Amino acid sequence: MIRSTLVAVLVTSMCLVGCGAAPDPGTAFPVDVHGRVVGATGAALLGMTVHIGDKTAVTDSDGHFSISGVATPYDVNIASTGTGAFTARYEGLTRPDPTLTFILLFSTGEPNTATIAGTVSGGETLGTAGLFTIAFFTTTDVRFDLESIGIHPTNNPFTFPVSWFGPEAISGTLHVLQYAAPFNGDPPTAYTGYGTHPALAITRDGALTGADVALTAPGNATIDGTIVAPDDYRVQEKTLNLEISGAAVPIAHVDTGDMDFAFTVPDGIPATAAVFVNADGNGAGSTAVRLSGITPGSTGLSISLPSPAQAIAPADGALVSAGSSVSWTPLPHAVHVLLLTGGPGDPAIHIVTGGSSVKLPELPTGSTYHWSVAAFGPSEGIDAFTGGAKFFPVLGNSFQTVSATRSFVVR
């Protein structure tokens, strides 16, 4: 399914500047393309069919594919093998080693699972009203959607489930954080305990025991700032994440239109904060910014939300055919994703480009498609974006916008 760019903060989640050298985009010469196809969370996608011109390859278990003798710049088409229901295209690439995110799938296999068991001690008494204790696992071996569980008197000793894609054996750290708040999901008023159990090695179907965690009280600090939104846009939500060991841990959210924010964060532990803000344009689209790496005690911060890329053509409800141009107003320092969604049985398509227009592919005659344009940044072009960047990164400053939705009918 298509993950909305603002739900994905959902995972909320970006520094989209790619790594690795790419050829001069103005130079046209053949390259051997050795790329990789991954899902929305970064898991390798097996068995994806990759087309560059009239050449085809299928991804292996690590998502890798190879196609030789490719003239640059080149476009890549990707489809899930055995069905035309999900397809993607990347346009205007020159680099020989692209990482291509297929945002319509999360994985093509079953995840590895394991459990970690232990006991939490120290801190304030578990079960005290207005006190919340959460456990979460972090690892640098793989990327996965962070999971957390609440620790209560009834489940201490605890058993923590871990799910991940990739190698069958990984290692990481179990964290336990305790804080006071009026209600679950409300901003904390104080942090009363934090502890870790590092260097935990887990394997597929394994059950690790003895992962005890002792809590000690951290300090408390405040971060605050103001929000600048485009005219006629209303702030919908402000979310606080704590950035710990390469993970972003959701702590609290505020669902008000206030144009300023203030959060209490822990001090004296190896963590920074991130604030994610999204705003809605009352039918004109949505915009969001993540400010990352905020040190405890930072004040007077400013979060400026960009105006979304907006559709230009075709007009809403227009008749179109293959090769018709779809265009929009571009955002600087961003890549753009055209999202095309038809009716039941029609292929869902996303087209990624550094430009501000694309040509429509072949679509089922008579179908009605809804389309919008998402922008992701900061990124300096499509080659940078495919250098290992993530559509939904865990850490780093980022912005994401989505245009208003239009429709067209295929003739």
C-alpha positions as YAML, in Angstrom:
chain: A
units: angstrom
residues:
- id: 1
  name: MET
  ca: [0.00, 0.00, 0.00]
- id: 2
  name: ILE
  ca: [0.99, 3.59, -0.43]
- id: 3
  name: ARG
  ca: [2.29, 5.13, 2.73]
- id: 4
  name: SER
  ca: [1.28, 8.78, 3.04]
- id: 5
  name: THR
  ca: [4.31, 10.94, 3.51]
- id: 6
  name: LEU
  ca: [2.76, 12.51, 6.57]
- id: 7
  name: VAL
  ca: [1.60, 9.28, 8.13]
- id: 8
  name: ALA
  ca: [5.00, 7.84, 7.68]
- id: 9
  name: VAL
  ca: [6.07, 9.96, 10.39]
- id: 10
  name: LEU
  ca: [4.87, 7.80, 10.32]
- id: 11
  name: VAL
  ca: [6.90, 6.99, 11.07]
- id: 12
  name: THR
  ca: [8.16, 10.15, 11.35]
- id: 13
  name: SER
  ca: [10.14, 10.21, 10.00]
- id: 14
  name: MET
  ca: [15.03, 13.04, 7.33]
- id: 15
  name: CYS
  ca: [18.46, 13.85, 5.97]
- id: 16
  name: LEU
  ca: [17.99, 12.83, 2.36]
- id: 17
  name: VAL
  ca: [21.39, 13.87, 1.06]
- id: 18
  name: GLY
  ca: [22.82, 10.72, -0.51]
- id: 19
  name: CYS
  ca: [26.29, 9.35, -0.30]
- id: 20
  name: GLY
  ca: [28.64, 8.06, -2.93]
- id: 21
  name: ALA
  ca: [30.02, 9.61, -6.07]
- id: 22
  name: ALA
  ca: [27.86, 9.84, -9.21]
- id: 23
  name: PRO
  ca: [28.89, 10.63, -12.76]
- id: 24
  name: ASP
  ca: [28.45, 14.12, -14.15]
- id: 25
  name: PRO
  ca: [24.74, 14.22, -15.14]
- id: 26
  name: GLY
  ca: [25.66, 16.14, -18.28]
- id: 27
  name: THR
  ca: [27.84, 13.27, -19.53]
- id: 28
  name: ALA
  ca: [26.13, 10.52, -21.56]
- id: 29
  name: PHE
  ca: [28.10, 7.28, -21.62]
- id: 30
  name: PRO
  ca: [27.32, 3.60, -20.89]
- id: 31
  name: VAL
  ca: [27.58, 2.37, -17.32]
- id: 32
  name: ASP
  ca: [27.12, -1.00, -15.68]
- id: 33
  name: VAL
  ca: [24.32, -0.51, -13.15]
- id: 34
  name: HIS
  ca: [24.67, -2.53, -9.94]
- id: 35
  name: GLY
  ca: [21.72, -1.37, -7.84]
- id: 36
  name: ARG
  ca: [19.47, -2.42, -4.99]
- id: 37
  name: VAL
  ca: [15.70, -2.36, -4.44]
- id: 38
  name: VAL
  ca: [14.38, -1.94, -0.89]
- id: 39
  name: GLY
  ca: [11.00, -1.47, 0.72]
- id: 40
  name: ALA
  ca: [9.67, 1.52, 2.59]
- id: 41
  name: THR
  ca: [11.50, 0.56, 5.81]
- id: 42
  name: GLY
  ca: [14.77, -0.29, 4.04]
- id: 43
  name: ALA
  ca: [14.28, -4.09, 3.93]
- id: 44
  name: ALA
  ca: [15.65, -5.77, 0.80]
- id: 45
  name: LEU
  ca: [12.99, -6.80, -1.76]
- id: 46
  name: LEU
  ca: [13.47, -10.21, -3.38]
- id: 47
  name: GLY
  ca: [12.12, -11.09, -6.83]
- id: 48
  name: MET
  ca: [11.40, -7.57, -8.07]
- id: 49
  name: THR
  ca: [11.59, -7.18, -11.86]
- id: 50
  name: VAL
  ca: [13.81, -4.26, -12.90]
- id: 51
  name: HIS
  ca: [13.72, -2.77, -16.43]
- id: 52
  name: ILE
  ca: [16.18, -0.28, -17.88]
- id: 53
  name: GLY
  ca: [15.32, 0.28, -21.54]
- id: 54
  name: ASP
  ca: [14.93, -3.17, -23.12]
- id: 55
  name: LYS
  ca: [17.10, -4.88, -20.49]
- id: 56
  name: THR
  ca: [15.68, -6.76, -17.50]
- id: 57
  name: ALA
  ca: [16.94, -8.18, -14.22]
- id: 58
  name: VAL
  ca: [15.36, -9.71, -11.10]
- id: 59
  name: THR
  ca: [16.50, -8.79, -7.59]
- id: 60
  name: ASP
  ca: [18.17, -11.39, -5.37]
- id: 61
  name: SER
  ca: [17.58, -12.03, -1.67]
- id: 62
  name: ASP
  ca: [19.56, -8.89, -0.78]
- id: 63
  name: GLY
  ca: [17.60, -6.77, -3.27]
- id: 64
  name: HIS
  ca: [20.57, -6.49, -5.65]
- id: 65
  name: PHE
  ca: [20.35, -6.44, -9.44]
- id: 66
  name: SER
  ca: [22.83, -5.83, -12.28]
- id: 67
  name: ILE
  ca: [22.26, -4.50, -15.80]
- id: 68
  name: SER
  ca: [25.25, -3.73, -18.03]
- id: 69
  name: GLY
  ca: [25.77, -1.27, -20.87]
- id: 70
  name: VAL
  ca: [23.24, 1.35, -19.77]
- id: 71
  name: ALA
  ca: [23.30, 4.74, -21.51]
- id: 72
  name: THR
  ca: [23.00, 7.71, -19.16]
- id: 73
  name: PRO
  ca: [20.82, 9.35, -18.12]
- id: 74
  name: TYR
  ca: [18.52, 6.38, -17.66]
- id: 75
  name: ASP
  ca: [15.07, 5.56, -16.27]
- id: 76
  name: VAL
  ca: [14.37, 2.49, -14.13]
- id: 77
  name: ASN
  ca: [11.01, 0.68, -14.01]
- id: 78
  name: ILE
  ca: [10.32, -1.70, -11.13]
- id: 79
  name: ALA
  ca: [7.45, -4.15, -10.71]
- id: 80
  name: SER
  ca: [6.59, -6.81, -8.17]
- id: 81
  name: THR
  ca: [7.07, -10.10, -10.03]
- id: 82
  name: GLY
  ca: [3.87, -11.93, -10.94]
- id: 83
  name: THR
  ca: [1.59, -8.91, -10.79]
- id: 84
  name: GLY
  ca: [1.26, -5.54, -12.45]
- id: 85
  name: ALA
  ca: [-0.60, -4.10, -9.49]
- id: 86
  name: PHE
  ca: [2.42, -2.29, -8.05]
- id: 87
  name: THR
  ca: [4.95, -0.50, -10.23]
- id: 88
  name: ALA
  ca: [7.49, 2.28, -9.79]
- id: 89
  name: ARG
  ca: [9.74, 4.39, -11.98]
- id: 90
  name: TYR
  ca: [12.85, 6.45, -11.24]
- id: 91
  name: GLU
  ca: [13.74, 9.02, -13.92]
- id: 92
  name: GLY
  ca: [16.99, 10.71, -14.98]
- id: 93
  name: LEU
  ca: [19.60, 8.65, -13.13]
- id: 94
  name: THR
  ca: [23.30, 8.63, -14.00]
- id: 95
  name: ARG
  ca: [24.89, 6.90, -10.99]
- id: 96
  name: PRO
  ca: [25.91, 3.23, -11.41]
- id: 97
  name: ASP
  ca: [24.93, 2.16, -7.88]
- id: 98
  name: PRO
  ca: [21.40, 3.39, -7.10]
- id: 99
  name: THR
  ca: [19.39, 2.33, -4.08]
- id: 100
  name: LEU
  ca: [15.76, 2.39, -5.18]
- id: 101
  name: THR
  ca: [12.96, 2.48, -2.61]
- id: 102
  name: PHE
  ca: [9.73, 0.77, -3.70]
- id: 103
  name: ILE
  ca: [7.36, 2.55, -1.35]
- id: 104
  name: LEU
  ca: [4.34, 0.40, -2.23]
- id: 105
  name: LEU
  ca: [5.80, -2.64, -0.41]
- id: 106
  name: PHE
  ca: [7.42, -3.07, 2.98]
- id: 107
  name: SER
  ca: [8.94, -6.52, 2.46]
- id: 108
  name: THR
  ca: [8.78, -9.64, 0.31]
- id: 109
  name: GLY
  ca: [9.37, -12.20, 3.06]
- id: 110
  name: GLU
  ca: [8.69, -13.10, 6.65]
- id: 111
  name: PRO
  ca: [10.57, -11.20, 9.37]
- id: 112
  name: ASN
  ca: [12.96, -12.72, 11.85]
- id: 113
  name: THR
  ca: [11.56, -12.81, 15.38]
- id: 114
  name: ALA
  ca: [13.06, -13.31, 18.83]
- id: 115
  name: THR
  ca: [12.36, -12.42, 22.45]
- id: 116
  name: ILE
  ca: [14.37, -10.69, 25.17]
- id: 117
  name: ALA
  ca: [13.49, -11.30, 28.82]
- id: 118
  name: GLY
  ca: [14.63, -9.58, 31.98]
- id: 119
  name: THR
  ca: [13.65, -7.53, 35.01]
- id: 120
  name: VAL
  ca: [13.48, -3.76, 35.54]
- id: 121
  name: SER
  ca: [14.65, -2.36, 38.88]
- id: 122
  name: GLY
  ca: [15.23, 1.11, 40.31]
- id: 123
  name: GLY
  ca: [13.42, 4.27, 39.35]
- id: 124
  name: GLU
  ca: [9.99, 5.06, 40.75]
- id: 125
  name: THR
  ca: [7.50, 2.36, 41.71]
- id: 126
  name: LEU
  ca: [6.02, 0.68, 38.66]
- id: 127
  name: GLY
  ca: [2.27, 1.19, 38.39]
- id: 128
  name: THR
  ca: [2.24, 4.59, 40.09]
- id: 129
  name: ALA
  ca: [-0.53, 6.76, 38.65]
- id: 130
  name: GLY
  ca: [0.77, 9.20, 36.06]
- id: 131
  name: LEU
  ca: [4.03, 7.26, 35.63]
- id: 132
  name: PHE
  ca: [4.94, 5.50, 32.38]
- id: 133
  name: THR
  ca: [7.79, 3.04, 31.82]
- id: 134
  name: ILE
  ca: [8.66, 1.89, 28.30]
- id: 135
  name: ALA
  ca: [11.22, -0.57, 26.94]
- id: 136
  name: PHE
  ca: [12.66, -0.51, 23.41]
- id: 137
  name: PHE
  ca: [15.48, -2.22, 21.50]
- id: 138
  name: THR
  ca: [17.97, -0.47, 19.21]
- id: 139
  name: THR
  ca: [20.51, -1.91, 16.77]
- id: 140
  name: THR
  ca: [22.80, -0.61, 14.06]
- id: 141
  name: ASP
  ca: [22.84, -3.98, 12.28]
- id: 142
  name: VAL
  ca: [19.51, -3.48, 10.49]
- id: 143
  name: ARG
  ca: [16.82, -0.87, 10.08]
- id: 144
  name: PHE
  ca: [13.33, -1.66, 11.34]
- id: 145
  name: ASP
  ca: [10.26, 0.10, 12.67]
- id: 146
  name: LEU
  ca: [10.94, 0.71, 16.34]
- id: 147
  name: GLU
  ca: [8.82, -1.31, 18.75]
- id: 148
  name: SER
  ca: [8.24, -0.54, 22.40]
- id: 149
  name: ILE
  ca: [6.29, -2.08, 25.26]
- id: 150
  name: GLY
  ca: [5.03, -0.68, 28.52]
- id: 151
  name: ILE
  ca: [6.47, -2.14, 31.72]
- id: 152
  name: HIS
  ca: [3.97, -2.63, 34.59]
- id: 153
  name: PRO
  ca: [3.97, -4.58, 37.86]
- id: 154
  name: THR
  ca: [2.04, -7.33, 36.06]
- id: 155
  name: ASN
  ca: [4.70, -7.88, 33.34]
- id: 156
  name: ASN
  ca: [7.91, -7.35, 35.32]
- id: 157
  name: PRO
  ca: [9.87, -9.61, 34.74]
- id: 158
  name: PHE
  ca: [9.16, -8.71, 31.12]
- id: 159
  name: THR
  ca: [9.39, -10.45, 27.75]
- id: 160
  name: PHE
  ca: [10.17, -8.10, 24.88]
- id: 161
  name: PRO
  ca: [9.41, -9.21, 21.27]
- id: 162
  name: VAL
  ca: [11.81, -8.14, 18.50]
- id: 163
  name: SER
  ca: [11.03, -8.34, 14.78]
- id: 164
  name: TRP
  ca: [13.44, -7.49, 11.96]
- id: 165
  name: PHE
  ca: [14.37, -8.18, 8.34]
- id: 166
  name: GLY
  ca: [17.86, -9.10, 7.18]
- id: 167
  name: PRO
  ca: [20.53, -11.25, 8.85]
- id: 168
  name: GLU
  ca: [19.32, -13.96, 11.22]
- id: 169
  name: ALA
  ca: [21.67, -12.79, 14.01]
- id: 170
  name: ILE
  ca: [21.94, -9.18, 15.23]
- id: 171
  name: SER
  ca: [23.09, -7.40, 18.38]
- id: 172
  name: GLY
  ca: [21.86, -4.27, 20.09]
- id: 173
  name: THR
  ca: [20.82, -2.52, 23.29]
- id: 174
  name: LEU
  ca: [17.70, -2.75, 25.38]
- id: 175
  name: HIS
  ca: [16.63, 0.61, 26.83]
- id: 176
  name: VAL
  ca: [14.09, 1.39, 29.54]
- id: 177
  name: LEU
  ca: [12.81, 4.95, 30.03]
- id: 178
  name: GLN
  ca: [10.51, 6.13, 32.80]
- id: 179
  name: TYR
  ca: [8.66, 9.46, 32.91]
- id: 180
  name: ALA
  ca: [5.70, 11.27, 34.43]
- id: 181
  name: ALA
  ca: [2.87, 12.67, 32.29]
- id: 182
  name: PRO
  ca: [-0.82, 13.54, 32.80]
- id: 183
  name: PHE
  ca: [-1.93, 10.82, 30.36]
- id: 184
  name: ASN
  ca: [-0.29, 8.36, 27.99]
- id: 185
  name: GLY
  ca: [0.83, 10.32, 24.91]
- id: 186
  name: ASP
  ca: [0.84, 13.67, 26.70]
- id: 187
  name: PRO
  ca: [4.15, 15.56, 26.97]
- id: 188
  name: PRO
  ca: [6.21, 14.38, 29.95]
- id: 189
  name: THR
  ca: [6.55, 16.68, 32.94]
- id: 190
  name: ALA
  ca: [9.64, 14.89, 34.32]
- id: 191
  name: TYR
  ca: [11.88, 11.88, 33.62]
- id: 192
  name: THR
  ca: [12.36, 9.62, 36.59]
- id: 193
  name: GLY
  ca: [14.48, 6.74, 35.32]
- id: 194
  name: TYR
  ca: [16.66, 5.49, 32.48]
- id: 195
  name: GLY
  ca: [18.83, 2.42, 32.05]
- id: 196
  name: THR
  ca: [20.22, 0.08, 29.40]
- id: 197
  name: HIS
  ca: [21.44, -3.45, 28.88]
- id: 198
  name: PRO
  ca: [23.93, -3.29, 25.99]
- id: 199
  name: ALA
  ca: [25.57, -5.93, 23.76]
- id: 200
  name: LEU
  ca: [22.58, -8.25, 23.55]
- id: 201
  name: ALA
  ca: [23.03, -10.84, 20.78]
- id: 202
  name: ILE
  ca: [19.78, -12.26, 19.43]
- id: 203
  name: THR
  ca: [19.07, -14.78, 16.70]
- id: 204
  name: ARG
  ca: [16.04, -15.80, 14.68]
- id: 205
  name: ASP
  ca: [13.54, -17.73, 16.87]
- id: 206
  name: GLY
  ca: [15.80, -17.15, 19.87]
- id: 207
  name: ALA
  ca: [14.72, -16.47, 23.46]
- id: 208
  name: LEU
  ca: [17.35, -14.41, 25.30]
- id: 209
  name: THR
  ca: [17.08, -14.18, 29.10]
- id: 210
  name: GLY
  ca: [18.87, -12.21, 31.79]
- id: 211
  name: ALA
  ca: [18.51, -8.81, 30.10]
- id: 212
  name: ASP
  ca: [17.99, -6.98, 33.40]
- id: 213
  name: VAL
  ca: [17.90, -3.17, 33.43]
- id: 214
  name: ALA
  ca: [18.53, -0.94, 36.47]
- id: 215
  name: LEU
  ca: [17.09, 2.58, 36.31]
- id: 216
  name: THR
  ca: [18.69, 5.76, 37.62]
- id: 217
  name: ALA
  ca: [17.12, 9.21, 37.49]
- id: 218
  name: PRO
  ca: [18.29, 11.49, 34.65]
- id: 219
  name: GLY
  ca: [18.15, 15.27, 34.74]
- id: 220
  name: ASN
  ca: [15.39, 17.32, 33.13]
- id: 221
  name: ALA
  ca: [15.65, 20.15, 30.64]
- id: 222
  name: THR
  ca: [13.37, 22.11, 28.31]
- id: 223
  name: ILE
  ca: [13.36, 22.75, 24.58]
- id: 224
  name: ASP
  ca: [11.12, 25.37, 23.00]
- id: 225
  name: GLY
  ca: [10.54, 27.34, 19.83]
- id: 226
  name: THR
  ca: [8.10, 28.75, 17.30]
- id: 227
  name: ILE
  ca: [6.56, 27.50, 14.06]
- id: 228
  name: VAL
  ca: [6.17, 29.42, 10.80]
- id: 229
  name: ALA
  ca: [3.53, 27.97, 8.46]
- id: 230
  name: PRO
  ca: [2.45, 29.05, 4.95]
- id: 231
  name: ASP
  ca: [-0.51, 31.39, 4.72]
- id: 232
  name: ASP
  ca: [-3.85, 29.61, 5.29]
- id: 233
  name: TYR
  ca: [-2.16, 26.50, 6.69]
- id: 234
  name: ARG
  ca: [-3.08, 25.30, 10.17]
- id: 235
  name: VAL
  ca: [-0.74, 23.31, 12.38]
- id: 236
  name: GLN
  ca: [-2.27, 19.91, 13.09]
- id: 237
  name: GLU
  ca: [0.22, 18.19, 15.35]
- id: 238
  name: LYS
  ca: [3.54, 18.60, 17.12]
- id: 239
  name: THR
  ca: [5.35, 15.37, 18.01]
- id: 240
  name: LEU
  ca: [8.30, 14.84, 20.35]
- id: 241
  name: ASN
  ca: [10.77, 12.03, 19.63]
- id: 242
  name: LEU
  ca: [13.89, 11.14, 21.59]
- id: 243
  name: GLU
  ca: [16.88, 10.15, 19.43]
- id: 244
  name: ILE
  ca: [18.76, 7.37, 21.19]
- id: 245
  name: SER
  ca: [21.35, 4.98, 19.68]
- id: 246
  name: GLY
  ca: [20.25, 5.70, 16.12]
- id: 247
  name: ALA
  ca: [16.54, 5.29, 16.85]
- id: 248
  name: ALA
  ca: [13.76, 7.84, 17.13]
- id: 249
  name: VAL
  ca: [11.50, 6.99, 20.05]
- id: 250
  name: PRO
  ca: [8.03, 8.60, 19.94]
- id: 251
  name: ILE
  ca: [7.26, 10.11, 23.33]
- id: 252
  name: ALA
  ca: [4.39, 12.59, 23.04]
- id: 253
  name: HIS
  ca: [2.25, 14.63, 20.69]
- id: 254
  name: VAL
  ca: [0.20, 17.80, 20.96]
- id: 255
  name: ASP
  ca: [-2.85, 18.09, 18.68]
- id: 256
  name: THR
  ca: [-3.37, 21.84, 18.73]
- id: 257
  name: GLY
  ca: [-2.90, 24.68, 16.28]
- id: 258
  name: ASP
  ca: [-0.52, 26.60, 18.56]
- id: 259
  name: MET
  ca: [2.38, 28.19, 16.69]
- id: 260
  name: ASP
  ca: [4.87, 27.55, 19.46]
- id: 261
  name: PHE
  ca: [6.05, 24.48, 21.35]
- id: 262
  name: ALA
  ca: [7.77, 23.53, 24.59]
- id: 263
  name: PHE
  ca: [8.75, 20.05, 25.74]
- id: 264
  name: THR
  ca: [10.53, 18.62, 28.76]
- id: 265
  name: VAL
  ca: [13.34, 16.25, 27.71]
- id: 266
  name: PRO
  ca: [15.80, 14.11, 29.68]
- id: 267
  name: ASP
  ca: [19.24, 15.53, 30.39]
- id: 268
  name: GLY
  ca: [22.45, 13.70, 31.20]
- id: 269
  name: ILE
  ca: [21.76, 10.65, 29.03]
- id: 270
  name: PRO
  ca: [23.05, 10.07, 25.45]
- id: 271
  name: ALA
  ca: [19.95, 11.38, 23.72]
- id: 272
  name: THR
  ca: [18.87, 14.33, 21.60]
- id: 273
  name: ALA
  ca: [15.34, 15.37, 20.71]
- id: 274
  name: ALA
  ca: [13.44, 15.81, 17.48]
- id: 275
  name: VAL
  ca: [10.26, 17.79, 16.91]
- id: 276
  name: PHE
  ca: [8.00, 16.93, 14.00]
- id: 277
  name: VAL
  ca: [5.35, 19.44, 12.94]
- id: 278
  name: ASN
  ca: [2.70, 19.02, 10.26]
- id: 279
  name: ALA
  ca: [0.14, 21.46, 8.92]
- id: 280
  name: ASP
  ca: [-2.88, 21.23, 6.63]
- id: 281
  name: GLY
  ca: [-3.91, 23.69, 3.94]
- id: 282
  name: ASN
  ca: [-7.67, 23.00, 4.09]
- id: 283
  name: GLY
  ca: [-7.71, 21.08, 0.82]
- id: 284
  name: ALA
  ca: [-4.59, 22.71, -0.64]
- id: 285
  name: GLY
  ca: [-2.23, 19.98, 0.56]
- id: 286
  name: SER
  ca: [-0.13, 19.31, 3.63]
- id: 287
  name: THR
  ca: [3.39, 20.11, 4.79]
- id: 288
  name: ALA
  ca: [5.67, 18.79, 7.52]
- id: 289
  name: VAL
  ca: [9.14, 19.42, 8.93]
- id: 290
  name: ARG
  ca: [11.30, 17.39, 11.28]
- id: 291
  name: LEU
  ca: [13.90, 19.31, 13.31]
- id: 292
  name: SER
  ca: [16.45, 16.78, 14.52]
- id: 293
  name: GLY
  ca: [19.43, 16.66, 16.88]
- id: 294
  name: ILE
  ca: [18.05, 19.14, 19.43]
- id: 295
  name: THR
  ca: [20.22, 19.23, 22.53]
- id: 296
  name: PRO
  ca: [18.54, 19.49, 25.96]
- id: 297
  name: GLY
  ca: [18.13, 23.11, 27.04]
- id: 298
  name: SER
  ca: [17.82, 24.51, 23.48]
- id: 299
  name: THR
  ca: [15.47, 27.47, 23.35]
- id: 300
  name: GLY
  ca: [14.25, 29.92, 20.73]
- id: 301
  name: LEU
  ca: [14.19, 27.29, 17.97]
- id: 302
  name: SER
  ca: [12.39, 28.02, 14.70]
- id: 303
  name: ILE
  ca: [10.61, 25.50, 12.46]
- id: 304
  name: SER
  ca: [9.56, 26.86, 9.07]
- id: 305
  name: LEU
  ca: [7.15, 24.75, 7.01]
- id: 306
  name: PRO
  ca: [7.50, 24.98, 3.19]
- id: 307
  name: SER
  ca: [4.55, 25.45, 0.86]
- id: 308
  name: PRO
  ca: [3.78, 22.14, -0.90]
- id: 309
  name: ALA
  ca: [4.52, 21.42, -4.52]
- id: 310
  name: GLN
  ca: [1.21, 22.00, -6.32]
- id: 311
  name: ALA
  ca: [-0.35, 20.39, -9.38]
- id: 312
  name: ILE
  ca: [-0.36, 22.36, -12.64]
- id: 313
  name: ALA
  ca: [-1.61, 19.92, -15.30]
- id: 314
  name: PRO
  ca: [-3.73, 18.08, -16.24]
- id: 315
  name: ALA
  ca: [-6.80, 19.85, -14.94]
- id: 316
  name: ASP
  ca: [-8.93, 18.04, -12.41]
- id: 317
  name: GLY
  ca: [-11.15, 15.50, -14.17]
- id: 318
  name: ALA
  ca: [-9.36, 15.84, -17.53]
- id: 319
  name: LEU
  ca: [-9.12, 13.09, -20.17]
- id: 320
  name: VAL
  ca: [-5.55, 11.85, -20.63]
- id: 321
  name: SER
  ca: [-3.66, 9.19, -22.56]
- id: 322
  name: ALA
  ca: [-0.24, 7.52, -22.40]
- id: 323
  name: GLY
  ca: [2.45, 10.14, -22.93]
- id: 324
  name: SER
  ca: [0.35, 12.99, -21.53]
- id: 325
  name: SER
  ca: [2.39, 15.34, -19.37]
- id: 326
  name: VAL
  ca: [1.80, 15.72, -15.63]
- id: 327
  name: SER
  ca: [3.42, 18.81, -14.14]
- id: 328
  name: TRP
  ca: [3.64, 20.67, -10.86]
- id: 329
  name: THR
  ca: [5.38, 23.56, -9.13]
- id: 330
  name: PRO
  ca: [8.71, 22.20, -7.82]
- id: 331
  name: LEU
  ca: [10.22, 22.63, -4.38]
- id: 332
  name: PRO
  ca: [13.90, 23.58, -4.22]
- id: 333
  name: HIS
  ca: [16.31, 21.01, -2.78]
- id: 334
  name: ALA
  ca: [13.77, 18.21, -3.12]
- id: 335
  name: VAL
  ca: [12.88, 15.18, -5.17]
- id: 336
  name: HIS
  ca: [9.28, 14.74, -6.26]
- id: 337
  name: VAL
  ca: [7.11, 11.64, -6.26]
- id: 338
  name: LEU
  ca: [4.02, 11.41, -8.46]
- id: 339
  name: LEU
  ca: [1.55, 9.05, -6.78]
- id: 340
  name: LEU
  ca: [-1.03, 7.44, -9.10]
- id: 341
  name: THR
  ca: [-3.89, 5.39, -7.62]
- id: 342
  name: GLY
  ca: [-6.64, 3.83, -9.74]
- id: 343
  name: GLY
  ca: [-9.64, 1.70, -8.94]
- id: 344
  name: PRO
  ca: [-9.70, -1.96, -7.83]
- id: 345
  name: GLY
  ca: [-7.40, -4.00, -10.06]
- id: 346
  name: ASP
  ca: [-5.71, -0.97, -11.60]
- id: 347
  name: PRO
  ca: [-1.93, -0.69, -11.14]
- id: 348
  name: ALA
  ca: [-0.77, 1.66, -8.39]
- id: 349
  name: ILE
  ca: [2.28, 3.60, -9.57]
- id: 350
  name: HIS
  ca: [4.82, 6.02, -8.14]
- id: 351
  name: ILE
  ca: [7.27, 7.97, -10.28]
- id: 352
  name: VAL
  ca: [10.33, 9.55, -8.65]
- id: 353
  name: THR
  ca: [12.08, 12.45, -10.35]
- id: 354
  name: GLY
  ca: [14.28, 15.42, -9.67]
- id: 355
  name: GLY
  ca: [12.23, 17.43, -12.17]
- id: 356
  name: SER
  ca: [8.79, 19.02, -12.21]
- id: 357
  name: SER
  ca: [7.00, 16.94, -14.85]
- id: 358
  name: VAL
  ca: [6.70, 13.37, -16.14]
- id: 359
  name: LYS
  ca: [5.02, 11.57, -19.02]
- id: 360
  name: LEU
  ca: [2.24, 9.16, -18.08]
- id: 361
  name: PRO
  ca: [2.85, 5.45, -18.71]
- id: 362
  name: GLU
  ca: [0.30, 3.10, -20.26]
- id: 363
  name: LEU
  ca: [-2.75, 2.92, -17.98]
- id: 364
  name: PRO
  ca: [-6.02, 0.96, -18.27]
- id: 365
  name: THR
  ca: [-8.43, 2.67, -20.69]
- id: 366
  name: GLY
  ca: [-11.53, 4.04, -18.98]
- id: 367
  name: SER
  ca: [-9.98, 4.02, -15.51]
- id: 368
  name: THR
  ca: [-10.20, 6.99, -13.18]
- id: 369
  name: TYR
  ca: [-6.93, 7.79, -11.42]
- id: 370
  name: HIS
  ca: [-6.35, 10.02, -8.43]
- id: 371
  name: TRP
  ca: [-2.96, 11.70, -8.31]
- id: 372
  name: SER
  ca: [-0.90, 13.91, -6.05]
- id: 373
  name: VAL
  ca: [2.71, 15.02, -5.83]
- id: 374
  name: ALA
  ca: [4.86, 14.51, -2.75]
- id: 375
  name: ALA
  ca: [8.16, 16.33, -2.20]
- id: 376
  name: PHE
  ca: [11.00, 15.03, 0.00]
- id: 377
  name: GLY
  ca: [14.04, 16.99, 1.09]
- id: 378
  name: PRO
  ca: [16.62, 18.17, 1.55]
- id: 379
  name: SER
  ca: [18.15, 16.45, -1.48]
- id: 380
  name: GLU
  ca: [20.30, 17.77, -4.28]
- id: 381
  name: GLY
  ca: [18.81, 15.80, -7.15]
- id: 382
  name: ILE
  ca: [17.83, 12.27, -8.05]
- id: 383
  name: ASP
  ca: [21.40, 10.88, -8.04]
- id: 384
  name: ALA
  ca: [21.97, 12.12, -4.51]
- id: 385
  name: PHE
  ca: [18.58, 10.80, -3.43]
- id: 386
  name: THR
  ca: [19.34, 7.28, -4.71]
- id: 387
  name: GLY
  ca: [22.75, 7.17, -3.03]
- id: 388
  name: GLY
  ca: [21.36, 5.33, -0.01]
- id: 389
  name: ALA
  ca: [18.93, 7.95, 1.30]
- id: 390
  name: LYS
  ca: [15.63, 6.84, 2.83]
- id: 391
  name: PHE
  ca: [12.14, 7.97, 1.93]
- id: 392
  name: PHE
  ca: [11.27, 7.75, 5.61]
- id: 393
  name: PRO
  ca: [14.54, 8.25, 7.50]
- id: 394
  name: VAL
  ca: [14.77, 7.72, 11.22]
- id: 395
  name: LEU
  ca: [17.07, 10.67, 11.96]
- id: 396
  name: GLY
  ca: [18.04, 14.01, 10.47]
- id: 397
  name: ASN
  ca: [16.38, 17.26, 9.49]
- id: 398
  name: SER
  ca: [13.80, 16.82, 6.77]
- id: 399
  name: PHE
  ca: [10.73, 18.23, 5.09]
- id: 400
  name: GLN
  ca: [7.86, 16.47, 3.38]
- id: 401
  name: THR
  ca: [4.92, 17.93, 1.49]
- id: 402
  name: VAL
  ca: [1.91, 16.52, -0.35]
- id: 403
  name: SER
  ca: [-0.12, 18.44, -2.93]
- id: 404
  name: ALA
  ca: [-3.88, 18.54, -3.17]
- id: 405
  name: THR
  ca: [-5.32, 15.49, -4.94]
- id: 406
  name: ARG
  ca: [-6.65, 15.64, -8.50]
- id: 407
  name: SER
  ca: [-8.13, 13.01, -10.80]
- id: 408
  name: PHE
  ca: [-8.08, 12.17, -14.49]
- id: 409
  name: VAL
  ca: [-9.78, 9.65, -16.77]
- id: 410
  name: VAL
  ca: [-7.72, 7.49, -19.14]
- id: 411
  name: ARG
  ca: [-9.01, 7.47, -22.71]
...
